[in-house]
């Protein structure tokens, strides 16, 4: 992808933007396909077991070297980082505000 910014006319000037993030309002964000969601939308979802037992809440998302980690604050108040991968998280239901955790051992 190639982007040009007003006032940035040289490679040296462009280097000053290294590491910067581009943030846009939701109304200007790329449209989502079926089954897609924005990472920000995961925050505050209730984490439940496959049986529906309340386990905690996603309170943050951390970008790690191997992908994203969901910060899950348990009902006990303790926090755990869980890799946000299909092996650990199942159905995401935004209408009910819940997300399934498939493997409970990851919280130990």
C-alpha positions as a Markdown table, in Angstrom:
| # | Residue | x | y | z |
|---|---|---|---|---|
| 1 | Unk | 0.0 | 0.0 | 0.0 |
| 2 | Unk | 1.3 | 3.4 | -0.9 |
| 3 | Unk | 0.2 | 6.5 | 1.0 |
| 4 | Unk | 1.2 | 10.1 | 0.6 |
| 5 | Unk | 0.7 | 12.7 | 3.3 |
| 6 | Unk | 0.5 | 16.4 | 2.7 |
| 7 | Unk | 3.8 | 18.1 | 3.8 |
| 8 | Unk | 5.8 | 14.9 | 3.7 |
| 9 | Unk | 7.9 | 15.3 | 0.5 |
| 10 | Unk | 11.0 | 13.2 | 1.1 |
| 11 | Unk | 12.0 | 9.8 | 2.4 |
| 12 | Unk | 13.7 | 11.5 | 5.3 |
| 13 | Unk | 10.5 | 13.3 | 6.3 |
| 14 | Unk | 8.6 | 10.1 | 5.9 |
| 15 | Unk | 10.9 | 8.4 | 8.4 |
| 16 | Unk | 9.6 | 10.8 | 11.1 |
| 17 | Unk | 6.3 | 8.9 | 10.9 |
| 18 | Unk | 7.8 | 5.5 | 11.5 |
| 19 | Unk | 5.8 | 3.6 | 14.2 |
| 20 | Unk | 2.8 | 6.0 | 13.9 |
| 21 | Unk | -0.7 | 4.5 | 13.8 |
| 22 | Unk | -3.5 | 5.7 | 11.5 |
| 23 | Unk | -6.7 | 5.9 | 13.4 |
| 24 | Unk | -10.1 | 6.7 | 11.8 |
| 25 | Unk | -13.6 | 7.0 | 13.1 |
| 26 | Unk | -15.7 | 3.9 | 12.8 |
| 27 | Unk | -17.8 | 5.5 | 10.0 |
| 28 | Unk | -14.7 | 5.7 | 7.8 |
| 29 | Unk | -13.3 | 2.2 | 8.7 |
| 30 | Unk | -13.2 | -0.6 | 6.1 |
| 31 | Unk | -16.4 | -2.5 | 5.8 |
| 32 | Unk | -16.4 | -5.9 | 7.4 |
| 33 | Unk | -17.1 | -9.2 | 5.8 |
| 34 | Unk | -19.3 | -12.0 | 7.2 |
| 35 | Unk | -17.8 | -13.3 | 10.5 |
| 36 | Unk | -15.4 | -10.4 | 10.7 |
| 37 | Unk | -15.1 | -7.9 | 13.5 |
| 38 | Unk | -12.9 | -5.2 | 14.8 |
| 39 | Unk | -10.6 | -6.1 | 17.7 |
| 40 | Unk | -11.9 | -3.2 | 19.7 |
| 41 | Unk | -15.4 | -4.8 | 19.6 |
| 42 | Unk | -14.1 | -7.7 | 21.8 |
| 43 | Unk | -13.5 | -5.4 | 24.8 |
| 44 | Unk | -16.1 | -5.8 | 27.5 |
| 45 | Unk | -17.5 | -9.1 | 26.1 |
| 46 | Unk | -18.5 | -11.6 | 28.9 |
| 47 | Unk | -16.3 | -14.7 | 28.7 |
| 48 | Unk | -18.4 | -17.9 | 29.2 |
| 49 | Unk | -17.7 | -21.6 | 29.2 |
| 50 | Unk | -19.2 | -23.8 | 26.5 |
| 51 | Unk | -21.8 | -24.6 | 29.2 |
| 52 | Unk | -22.6 | -20.9 | 29.6 |
| 53 | Unk | -20.9 | -20.4 | 33.0 |
| 54 | Unk | -19.7 | -16.9 | 33.5 |
| 55 | Unk | -15.9 | -16.8 | 33.7 |
| 56 | Unk | -15.0 | -13.1 | 33.4 |
| 57 | Unk | -14.8 | -10.3 | 30.9 |
| 58 | Unk | -12.4 | -9.3 | 28.1 |
| 59 | Unk | -10.9 | -6.1 | 29.5 |
| 60 | Unk | -8.2 | -5.5 | 26.9 |
| 61 | Unk | -6.5 | -6.8 | 23.8 |
| 62 | Unk | -2.7 | -6.9 | 23.6 |
| 63 | Unk | -0.8 | -7.3 | 20.3 |
| 64 | Unk | 1.9 | -9.9 | 20.9 |
| 65 | Unk | 4.6 | -11.4 | 18.7 |
| 66 | Unk | 2.5 | -14.5 | 17.8 |
| 67 | Unk | -0.8 | -12.6 | 17.4 |
| 68 | Unk | -3.4 | -11.0 | 19.7 |
| 69 | Unk | -3.9 | -11.8 | 23.4 |
| 70 | Unk | -7.2 | -11.3 | 25.1 |
| 71 | Unk | -6.8 | -9.9 | 28.6 |
| 72 | Unk | -9.5 | -11.8 | 30.6 |
| 73 | Unk | -10.4 | -10.4 | 34.0 |
| 74 | Unk | -11.9 | -13.3 | 35.9 |
| 75 | Unk | -14.9 | -13.1 | 38.2 |
| 76 | Unk | -12.3 | -13.5 | 41.0 |
| 77 | Unk | -10.7 | -10.3 | 39.9 |
| 78 | Unk | -7.5 | -12.0 | 38.7 |
| 79 | Unk | -6.4 | -11.4 | 35.1 |
| 80 | Unk | -5.1 | -13.8 | 32.5 |
| 81 | Unk | -3.8 | -13.4 | 29.0 |
| 82 | Unk | -5.3 | -15.9 | 26.5 |
| 83 | Unk | -4.2 | -16.2 | 22.9 |
| 84 | Unk | -7.0 | -15.0 | 20.7 |
| 85 | Unk | -7.0 | -18.1 | 18.5 |
| 86 | Unk | -9.8 | -20.5 | 17.4 |
| 87 | Unk | -8.3 | -23.2 | 19.6 |
| 88 | Unk | -9.3 | -21.2 | 22.7 |
| 89 | Unk | -12.2 | -19.0 | 21.7 |
| 90 | Unk | -15.4 | -20.2 | 20.0 |
| 91 | Unk | -18.5 | -18.3 | 19.1 |
| 92 | Unk | -18.5 | -14.5 | 19.4 |
| 93 | Unk | -22.1 | -13.3 | 20.0 |
| 94 | Unk | -22.2 | -9.5 | 19.9 |
| 95 | Unk | -25.9 | -9.3 | 20.3 |
| 96 | Unk | -25.7 | -11.2 | 23.7 |
| 97 | Unk | -22.3 | -9.6 | 24.5 |
| 98 | Unk | -20.7 | -13.0 | 25.1 |
| 99 | Unk | -17.8 | -15.0 | 23.8 |
| 100 | Unk | -17.1 | -18.7 | 24.5 |
| 101 | Unk | -13.9 | -20.0 | 25.9 |
| 102 | Unk | -13.3 | -23.5 | 24.7 |
| 103 | Unk | -10.4 | -24.5 | 26.9 |
| 104 | Unk | -10.8 | -23.7 | 30.6 |
| 105 | Unk | -7.3 | -24.9 | 31.5 |
| 106 | Unk | -5.8 | -21.8 | 29.8 |
| 107 | Unk | -7.0 | -19.8 | 32.8 |
| 108 | Unk | -5.0 | -21.8 | 35.3 |
